[in-house]
Every structure is written in C-alpha cells, then in structure tokens.
Amino acid sequence: MPDTNIHRLSSCGRFFEEWEEGQRFSTSSRRIEVQDVAAFVKLCGDDNPLHADEQPVVPGLLTAAMATGLVADLGLFSGTTVALLRQSCDFLRPLRAPCEVRVELEVLQVRPWRDAAAGVVETRRDIIDDAGIVVARSVHRTLVRSRGVKVEKEPLS
C-alpha cells in the first residue's frame, strides 16, 4: 500500500471496515520547545535534572503525548473510537528540546471484536525526530466503531 500523507482526513474518522493491514499514514511535524518541557515537568512534578538543562531531555511521556496529538490531527479515529484498549511505548533514543517530531503510522492488524458493533485496529507508531531518527515506537490497540452503528452516550454521573 502506498503511504498516505494527510493532515486532516475528514470530520469523521475511519470506521472499522475501512481499515486494512499494511496501510500507512504520515503526520505533519510538531516543534517541542524548551518551554513545553518546562510546562510539562511542572504539571507532572518530574523534577529530574535531565529536564532542566539548556537543551533539556524531553520526557518520554511528553513525546508520546505529542505523537498522540499529531495522529489525532489526521482525523483517522475522530468520532469512531470506542476505547483505547492498549498502548505500549519503547523510548529508543533521547530527544532534546528544541526539536521537531512527526509520526509514521502503520496498521499492523485488523480483527473483529466480540460483536459486530466494533473491531480492533492495532497500529505501530514510529516517532521520528528532525534528523529522521526513530526516537520512540509505540503500539496501540484501538476499538473502532463499525459503520452504521449508533453510539449511545451514557450520562455522566
């Protein structure tokens, strides 16, 4: 399958039936500034000196969060995600701010769920720095709604 490089597919994401193993998608890039690291560290309380340098090491979870936002910008899962079932991430190399990251996403597996209302889409996401080096790799299992299935929202209590 050819790579698909898009910034926003549509206002509605892909339904389970529209996913195929081997599909690839590329995100735009996002710059991570020193101030972003400082704000994240302050918010989560991670006072490791590595994150306070002139060129601080970007916390792995900040890197993963930025990647999540970049993938969300594609719109692939917008409005069709039922649940995130699993997420794992390997941090392969340190990333220092300021820097840019982008994501290459590949569909690894598509399989039905317990009923016809949804299916599981497993993706690998390579997080790549501005030098073209994969700095982190994550795998996500997402439960995605099937076409024609109405989602009834439960009241929040």
Residue frames relative to the residue before (quaternion, step in Angstrom):
aa qw qx qy qz dx dy dz
M 1.0000 0.0000 0.0000 0.0000 0.00 0.00 0.00
P 0.4541 -0.6782 0.4950 0.2978 3.61 -0.95 0.74
D 0.5611 -0.5754 0.4692 0.3660 3.53 -1.23 0.48
T 0.2033 -0.7531 0.6145 0.1175 3.54 -1.10 0.74
N 0.0581 -0.8017 0.5950 0.0023 3.58 -0.57 1.14
I 0.1824 0.7850 -0.5579 0.1981 3.53 -0.27 1.30
H 0.3746 -0.7329 0.5220 0.2236 3.55 -1.12 0.59
R 0.7815 -0.0591 0.0210 0.6207 3.60 1.11 -0.49
L 0.3356 -0.7683 0.5102 0.1917 3.56 -0.42 1.20
S 0.7352 -0.2828 0.2491 0.5634 3.54 0.70 -1.10
S 0.6351 -0.5085 0.3902 0.4310 3.54 -1.26 -0.04
C 0.7292 0.3070 -0.2128 0.5734 3.57 1.24 -0.27
G 0.4412 -0.7181 0.4800 0.2435 3.54 -0.85 1.00
R 0.6739 -0.4819 0.3788 0.4126 3.51 -1.35 -0.09
F 0.3825 -0.6847 0.5714 0.2416 3.51 -1.07 0.81
F 0.7222 -0.4565 0.2993 0.4249 3.55 -1.26 0.45
E 0.6816 0.5193 -0.2897 0.4264 3.59 0.90 -0.92
E 0.6625 0.5268 -0.3000 0.4400 3.60 1.20 -0.39
W 0.5947 0.5687 -0.3607 0.4392 3.59 1.27 -0.10
E 0.0353 -0.7797 0.6251 0.0057 3.56 -1.13 0.78
E 0.5357 -0.6071 0.4766 0.3424 3.53 -1.06 0.75
G 0.7649 0.3509 -0.2745 0.4652 3.56 -1.00 0.85
Q 0.4872 0.6415 -0.4568 0.3773 3.61 1.20 -0.22
R 0.1218 -0.7855 0.6051 0.0443 3.56 -1.11 0.78
F 0.0466 -0.7798 0.6243 0.0003 3.51 -1.15 0.77
S 0.1924 -0.7673 0.6042 0.0952 3.56 -1.14 0.72
T 0.3152 -0.7411 0.5619 0.1888 3.54 -1.02 0.81
S 0.5574 -0.4972 0.5045 0.4331 3.49 -1.35 -0.06
S 0.5087 -0.6321 0.4694 0.3484 3.60 -1.23 -0.06
R 0.1962 -0.7518 0.6191 0.1141 3.52 -1.30 0.44
R 0.3489 -0.7345 0.5470 0.1990 3.56 -0.91 0.92
I 0.1708 -0.7490 0.6328 0.0971 3.57 -1.02 0.88
E 0.1971 -0.8030 0.5591 0.0616 3.54 -0.56 1.23
V 0.6656 -0.4741 0.3919 0.4226 3.56 -1.31 0.31
Q 0.6399 0.5348 -0.3215 0.4485 3.60 1.02 -0.81
D 0.6040 0.5503 -0.3538 0.4551 3.61 1.09 -0.66
V 0.6441 0.5108 -0.3108 0.4772 3.57 0.99 -0.89
A 0.6613 0.5150 -0.3085 0.4498 3.59 0.88 -0.95
A 0.6688 0.4952 -0.3040 0.4637 3.60 0.91 -0.87
F 0.6527 0.5107 -0.3123 0.4643 3.59 0.96 -0.85
V 0.6567 0.5145 -0.3014 0.4617 3.57 0.92 -0.97
K 0.6531 0.5047 -0.3124 0.4703 3.59 0.96 -0.84
L 0.6598 0.5273 -0.3033 0.4413 3.58 0.94 -0.92
C 0.7901 0.3218 -0.1738 0.4920 3.61 0.82 -0.93
G 0.4788 -0.7109 0.4163 0.3035 3.60 1.23 -0.13
D 0.4217 0.6928 -0.4734 0.3437 3.59 1.21 0.41
D 0.0354 -0.8508 0.5240 -0.0174 3.58 -0.03 1.28
N 0.2178 0.7791 -0.5512 0.2042 3.59 1.09 0.63
P 0.5096 -0.6767 0.4386 0.3001 3.63 -0.80 0.97
L 0.5283 0.6327 -0.4114 0.3891 3.62 1.15 -0.41
H 0.7181 0.4510 -0.2359 0.4746 3.56 1.12 -0.71
A 0.6738 0.5009 -0.2860 0.4618 3.60 1.29 0.03
D 0.4221 0.7184 -0.4462 0.3267 3.59 1.29 0.13
E 0.6668 -0.4634 0.3792 0.4436 3.60 -1.30 0.11
Q 0.7397 0.1437 -0.0971 0.6503 3.54 1.18 -0.70
P 0.1181 -0.8625 0.4874 0.0678 3.56 0.43 1.23
V 0.5018 -0.5852 0.5353 0.3452 3.51 -1.28 0.50
V 0.3997 -0.7077 0.5325 0.2363 3.55 -0.83 1.01
P 0.4633 -0.6706 0.4897 0.3097 3.63 -0.75 0.95
G 0.5872 -0.6169 0.4000 0.3386 3.56 -0.99 0.87
L 0.6803 0.4900 -0.3058 0.4511 3.57 0.93 -0.82
L 0.5923 0.5269 -0.3709 0.4838 3.60 1.16 -0.46
T 0.6190 0.5324 -0.3323 0.4723 3.58 1.01 -0.80
A 0.6739 0.4918 -0.2885 0.4700 3.59 0.89 -0.96
A 0.6515 0.5155 -0.3157 0.4584 3.59 1.00 -0.81
M 0.6301 0.5186 -0.3305 0.4741 3.59 1.00 -0.78
A 0.6425 0.5214 -0.3175 0.4632 3.57 0.99 -0.84
T 0.6211 0.5384 -0.3367 0.4594 3.58 1.02 -0.80
G 0.6666 0.5026 -0.2969 0.4636 3.58 0.95 -0.86
L 0.6424 0.5205 -0.3249 0.4592 3.58 1.00 -0.81
V 0.6565 0.4840 -0.3102 0.4884 3.59 0.98 -0.80
A 0.6176 0.5427 -0.3461 0.4519 3.60 1.01 -0.74
D 0.6132 0.5671 -0.3395 0.4326 3.59 1.08 -0.74
L 0.5976 0.5668 -0.3638 0.4350 3.59 1.14 -0.50
G 0.3627 -0.7586 0.4703 0.2679 3.58 1.13 -0.57
L 0.3575 0.7795 -0.4621 0.2260 3.60 1.25 0.09
F 0.7895 0.2948 -0.1248 0.5237 3.56 0.99 -0.87
S 0.4042 0.7592 -0.4421 0.2544 3.58 1.31 -0.05
G 0.8584 0.0850 -0.0950 0.4970 3.55 -0.64 1.15
T 0.7084 0.4243 -0.2721 0.4941 3.60 1.23 -0.07
T 0.5295 0.6165 -0.4178 0.4061 3.59 1.24 -0.14
V 0.2456 -0.7446 0.6058 0.1351 3.53 -0.95 0.98
A 0.7769 -0.1848 0.1535 0.5821 3.59 0.94 -0.91
L 0.3694 -0.6379 0.6163 0.2771 3.51 -1.31 0.45
L 0.2469 -0.8164 0.5107 0.1084 3.58 -0.48 1.22
R 0.7991 -0.0662 0.0908 0.5906 3.56 1.03 -0.79
Q 0.0310 0.7622 -0.6464 0.0156 3.52 -1.19 0.69
S 0.0385 0.7679 -0.6388 0.0282 3.55 -0.90 0.94
C 0.0712 -0.8086 0.5839 0.0142 3.56 -1.08 0.67
D 0.1597 -0.7465 0.6401 0.0867 3.53 -1.01 0.92
F 0.2299 -0.7606 0.5957 0.1175 3.54 -0.82 1.05
L 0.2133 -0.8580 0.4634 0.0600 3.55 -0.24 1.34
R 0.7976 0.0244 0.0209 0.6023 3.59 1.08 -0.73
P 0.5268 -0.6198 0.4569 0.3600 3.58 -1.08 0.56
L 0.2113 -0.7428 0.6269 0.1030 3.51 -1.19 0.69
R 0.1328 -0.8079 0.5715 0.0551 3.59 -0.76 1.02
A 0.3718 -0.7105 0.5576 0.2146 3.54 -1.01 0.90
P 0.5569 -0.2015 -0.8056 -0.0162 1.51 -2.10 1.36
C 0.0696 0.7824 -0.6132 0.0835 3.55 -1.14 0.73
E 0.3145 -0.7069 0.5853 0.2424 3.53 -1.33 0.00
V 0.0983 -0.7753 0.6207 0.0625 3.53 -1.17 0.67
R 0.0466 -0.7478 0.6610 0.0425 3.50 -1.31 0.49
V 0.3248 -0.7536 0.5437 0.1762 3.57 -1.24 0.30
E 0.1600 -0.7147 0.6732 0.1021 3.51 -1.17 0.82
L 0.1145 -0.8124 0.5716 0.0130 3.57 -0.60 1.18
E 0.0289 -0.7814 0.6232 0.0111 3.59 -0.99 0.86
V 0.3811 -0.7004 0.5564 0.2337 3.55 -1.00 0.87
L 0.2306 -0.8077 0.5344 0.0942 3.56 -0.62 1.19
Q 0.8102 -0.0455 0.0880 0.5777 3.56 0.91 -0.91
V 0.0799 -0.7476 0.6583 0.0363 3.51 -1.18 0.76
R 0.1573 0.7994 -0.5640 0.1342 3.58 -0.65 1.08
P 0.5764 -0.5990 0.4281 0.3545 3.56 -1.13 0.62
W 0.4073 -0.6725 0.5652 0.2496 3.53 -1.30 0.48
R 0.7868 -0.3409 0.2335 0.4586 3.58 -1.25 -0.20
D 0.7845 0.1093 -0.0710 0.6063 3.56 1.14 -0.57
A 0.6627 -0.5424 0.3522 0.3776 3.56 -1.27 0.16
A 0.4973 0.6914 -0.4137 0.3217 3.60 1.24 -0.10
A 0.8076 0.0365 0.0210 0.5882 3.60 1.17 -0.51
G 0.1550 -0.7609 0.6182 0.1216 3.52 -1.37 0.16
V 0.4884 -0.6599 0.4949 0.2847 3.54 -1.30 0.35
V 0.0916 -0.7618 0.6404 0.0327 3.55 -0.94 0.98
E 0.1160 -0.7922 0.5978 0.0412 3.57 -0.66 1.14
T 0.0414 -0.8122 0.5814 -0.0224 3.56 -0.78 1.06
R 0.2568 -0.6924 0.6439 0.2001 3.51 -1.31 0.49
R 0.1082 -0.7926 0.5994 0.0282 3.54 -0.96 0.92
D 0.1674 -0.7668 0.6158 0.0700 3.55 -0.62 1.19
I 0.1976 -0.7608 0.6108 0.0955 3.55 -0.78 1.09
I 0.1046 -0.8392 0.5323 -0.0385 3.53 -0.48 1.31
D 0.3624 -0.7408 0.5242 0.2122 3.57 -0.91 0.93
D 0.7148 -0.4726 0.3093 0.4124 3.56 -1.32 0.08
A 0.6247 0.4953 -0.3506 0.4914 3.61 1.26 -0.07
G 0.5548 -0.6340 0.3775 0.3843 3.59 1.29 0.03
I 0.5203 0.6384 -0.4011 0.4010 3.59 1.29 0.30
V 0.4152 -0.6786 0.5455 0.2638 3.56 -0.99 0.89
V 0.1496 -0.8210 0.5491 0.0452 3.57 -0.52 1.21
A 0.7852 0.0240 -0.0195 0.6184 3.58 1.22 -0.41
R 0.1157 -0.7671 0.6280 0.0611 3.53 -1.23 0.58
S 0.0334 -0.8067 0.5900 -0.0088 3.54 -0.82 1.01
V 0.2107 -0.7324 0.6326 0.1381 3.52 -1.30 0.48
H 0.0904 -0.7989 0.5946 -0.0020 3.54 -0.88 1.05
R 0.1277 -0.7333 0.6603 0.0996 3.54 -1.11 0.77
T 0.0385 -0.8189 0.5703 -0.0516 3.52 -0.53 1.26
L 0.3133 -0.7119 0.5963 0.1986 3.55 -0.96 0.88
V 0.0817 -0.8247 0.5586 -0.0351 3.55 -0.53 1.28
R 0.5163 -0.6753 0.4532 0.2684 3.52 -0.94 1.01
S 0.4233 -0.6764 0.5448 0.2578 3.55 -1.14 0.72
R 0.6227 -0.5478 0.4107 0.3786 3.56 -1.22 0.53
G 0.8228 0.2664 -0.1977 0.4615 3.55 -1.06 0.78
V 0.5770 0.5683 -0.3894 0.4388 3.60 1.24 0.03
K 0.3151 -0.7479 0.5540 0.1857 3.56 -0.76 1.03
V 0.2778 -0.7411 0.5903 0.1586 3.51 -1.04 0.85
E 0.1502 -0.7679 0.6180 0.0762 3.51 -0.76 1.09
K 0.2974 -0.7676 0.5442 0.1621 3.53 -0.65 1.12
E 0.3727 -0.7126 0.5523 0.2199 3.50 -0.96 0.95
P 0.5083 -0.6411 0.4606 0.3442 3.60 -0.96 0.70
L 0.4325 -0.6739 0.5312 0.2766 3.55 -1.07 0.74
S 0.0366 -0.8142 0.5792 0.0155 3.57 -0.89 0.85
